Amino acid sequence: MSEIMLAVDDLWVEVGGKIVIKGISFEIPVGKTHILFGPNGSGKSTLLRTIMGFSAYKIIKGKIFFRENDITKLPLAERAKLGIGISFQEAPAITGVKLNQLLQILKNNGADIEEMATNLKMENHLMRDINAGFSGGEKKRSEILQLIIQNPNLVLLDEPESGVDIGNIELLGKYIDKLLQKEVHHNEMLGNIRSKSGLIITHTGHILNYVPADKSYVIINGKLVCKGNPSEVLEQISNNGFGHCEECFRREVIKDFKGICYETK
């Protein structure tokens, strides 16, 4: 049986007095990358930020486990130390702190900061305030550079291809793929296995051209309502929008794209 990196159990989350996440449960095994689709306002970013531990996202029911440890009440900084990292859809600017200063704090492996910055075309940004005046593509590359230097075990990516051109998507995809490793280590019982896991929000699905994913979900109005092979789910959404999944939401079932329905809690 695969070791579980992340387990979310019957999670309910309130933001600003409104319940946004409604009874979500899923697991991501070690070495697997899962994709999260959903229309705007469905709760995708809320879910990621809750997993990361942002204080504005109040868990009113349910639990979050990281490597079988209950992290439901842990603050953000402690989750980061355990090995969880996140990139934002809209990365905030931080004035007064240089990008290189943050990277020195984050450094968690033998990665060469200057080399990685050069690879991501960020070498001229190291002595600039974090994300201040950066273009959309530069902010995304800055976020991925930070994650590579942090080297987390669980990588949370909120629409990494959003707002960037094709050239940036290709570069980001290449290094997200490297970040998620597809590095392997040897286990006497299981053989060569990947040790990192990922959860990626995507609206367009372009990232799937560069980053292999193992499973996907669709979230509608705070509930997971469909699941399946990422390419099949994306094709269904591209052809029919989220109508198929909205039907599942109305019927209060979870459906995969082979027509099998599962009763929700």
N, C-alpha and C positions, 0 to 999 in steps of 0.2 A: 504494500500500500504506500502511495506517495505521501511524503511529509507535507503538511499543510503550512504554507507561508502566512496566509491571511484567511481568517474565518469571520464572517459577519453573521450574527444570529439574531433574527427578528428585530432589526434595528428601526427605531422610530426617532425622528429628529425634528426639533422645533427651532425655527429661526425667526426672530422678531415677532414672537407670539403666534406664528403660523406653523402647523405641522407640515413639513415638506417631504420627509422620508417616512414611508408607511409600511413597516413590517418587512424590510428587505433582508434576505438571507442568501449567502453564497460562500463558496470557498475557492481560493486560488492555491493550487499546489506549488511547491518549490519548483522553480525552473519553468513555470508556465506564464504566458502572457494572455490576459483577457481584455476584451474590448467592450466598451459601454457606448451604445447608441441611444439617442432619444431626442425628441424635439426640444426647442428652447423652453426653458422654465420647467423642465420635467424633474429636476433634482440631481442632475449628473454632477455638477460642480459641488453641490452641497454634500453629496456622498463622499467625494474625494477629500474635501476639507474636514469632514467629520472624522474620517479615517486618520487624517494627519493630526487632528486634535486642536483645531482652531476653536478658541473659547466662545465665539459667537454662535456656535452650532451645538445646541443643547440636546444631549441624548436623554430622552424621557423613558425609553424602554429598550431592552436588548443589550447585546454585548459585542465587543470587537476583540478578537484574539490575534496576536502576532506570534508566530512560532509557538502556539499553544499557551502563551502567556496572556492573561486578561489585561488589556491596555485601555479598557473603557474609560477609566478615570485618570489616566496618565496625561500630564500636560504635553504640549507640542514639543518642547525641547527634549523631553525624555524619550519621546517616540523617535525623534531624529537621531538621538544617541544610540537607540536600539538598532537603527538601520532602515528607517523609512524616509523617503525623500519625495518631494513634489515639485512639479513645474506648473506655473499658472497660465491660464488662457490669456489674461492681461497682467503681465508682470509689473509690479509696482516699482517706481523709482525710489531710490534711497540716497538722498543727498548727504554729503559729508563722509561717506564711506566709499572707498575706492574698491572696484571690482577685485583687484589683486589682494586687498586686505581680507575680503570675505573668503576668497579662495584659499588663502593661507590658513584661515580658521577652519574651513571645511575639510581640508586635506586629510584623507583617510586611507591613502594607499601610496604606492610608489610613483604615481602619475606625475609627469613633468608639467607644471602649470603653463610655462611658456610654450612648450611643444603643443600641448592640447589647445591652447589659445590660438596658436598659429593654424593648427588643423581646422579649427572652427572659424577662422578669419576674424578672430577677436583680439589679436596681438596688440592692436592700436587702441584698445579699449580698457586695458588692464589698469591704467592710472586715471580712468574717468570714474565719476560717481556712478554707482550701480544703476543701470538702465536710464540714467538721466540724459534725455535727448537722443536716446537710441531709436532707430527705426524698428518697425515690427519684426523684421528678420533678425536684426541685431539683438533684440530682447529675447527672442526664441533661442538664438545661439548662446546667449549669455546664460539662460536657464539650463540648457543642456550641458554647457561647460561646468556650471556649478554642480550639477548632479554627477557628472563624471568624476569630478574631484572629490565629492562627498562619498561616492561609491556605496550607495545604499543597497540593502538586500531586496527591498520592496520599492519599486519605482511607480509613482503616481503621476500621470501626464494628462493635463487638461487641454485638449485640442492643440497638440503641438504643431499642426499644420495650418492653424487658423491665422489668416491675415498675412501669409508669406507667399512669395512667388515660387514657381516651380523649381528654380535653382536652389533656393533655401530649403524647400521640402526635401529635395534629394540629399542635400548635405546633412540636414537634421535627421532624416531617416537612416542614413549610414551610421551616424554616431549614436542614435537611439538603439539601433540594432547592436552596436558594440557594447553600449551600456547594459543592455539586457542580456549580453554575453553571447552572447551565446558562448561565453567562456564556460568550460566544463571542468569538473574535478572528478576524481575516480572514487567510487564507493565499491568496497569488496563484494557487497551483495547485489548492487544495482548496476554496476559498471559505470560508464561515464555519464554524468548527469549535470545539468545546468543548475547553478545555485542561486540565480536571481529570479524574481517574479515581477510582473508588471500589470498595472491596470490603466488602460488608456481610453480616455474619452475622445471620440472622433465624430465630427459632424459630416464631413465629406467622404471619409474612408480612404483618402489619398495615402495616409500613413501605412496602410496595409500593403502598398506596393513595395515597401522597403523593410517593414518589420513583420515577420511571421507571427501570427497570433493563433492561439489554440482554441479559444471559445469566445463567444460574445453574448451579450444580453441587451435587451431593449428596456429602457425605463420610461414609463408613462405615468405622469401625475404621482410621482414618488413611489411607484411600485414596479418591480421587475415583472414583465408580462410575457416576454418572449426570450428564447435562448436558442443557440445553435452554432453551426459553423460560421465563422466571421464573413467569409466571402458569400455564402448563401444568404445570410441575413442582410448584408449590404446590397446584394442584388435585389432582394425582395423590397427593401426600402427604396432603392433607386427607381424601381419600376412602379411601385404602388404607394410610395410614401409610407407613413406610419399607420395607415388604415387597418392593415392586418393586425397590428399590435393593439391598436385602440379597440378592436373587436374583442381581443383577449381581455383587455382591461374591463370592458363593459360586462363580460361574462365572468369576471373574477377567476380566471384560470391563467396558468402559465403554459404557453404553447411553444414547442419547438417547430422548426420549419419542415418537419415530416408529418405534421398534423397531430402529434400526440399531445394531449392536454394533461396538465397536472393541477390538482386542486390547490389553491393557495390557502394559507392559514386563515 
